[in-house]
């Protein structure tokens, strides 16, 4: 999936993957996609829960490759 | 409205509608739809500093309206000089692999604290000061209880910039009554 911005949250643990994703999506233009790379296994559930409970963002996909979890978040409105 | 009141003119009605619409717009700015979280933080040990800070920053990431009221040793989390040197108590902590008789030896709190600090760092867990500064940046309202500032001989200037001082139990209670989630840590 093509992303407009990338956030490296590898090595960070709860709550930082969610907190940094929130800060990064605040700077995102409407329609743009942020790719978040994390190694925290809890980030799969946490980022899905965060996106579900936060207006203006949408979780497009989550993938797992070895120890790295990649999440794609789009800003839908401001 | 009494029976004698004259009927309002079209202009008066139009002015009233405009006034009410303006008030509705003001209400929108207050983010009244967002859930509110109110936490009371009473502990100042390294382990107990984390739950309020993690929940506060995460709630801020959800755009919630967050207040953390710090009282007693919870004040140390907001203290510029003390926030980075919070300790883990070795005595009376059955979760540590140290018997109480050994834990009571001088310097043991330092040893167990160092152990936890190393584990936190290796785990990629943010420091207490980092979480606090992140929370302030994200708009979390951190409050320092005035009565315990005086009790512990602290000073309003001892706390991080952005921390609210000069507040007490009534402020905390009003905040809790207004909140959707209330926690005592």
Interface residues (C-beta under 8 A of the other chain):
Chain A: X11 X12 X13 X14 X15 X16 X18 X19 X21 X22 X23 X39 X40 X50 X53 X54 X55
Chain B: X54 X57 X58 X60 X61 X62 X63 X123 X124 X125 X126 X131 X134 X138
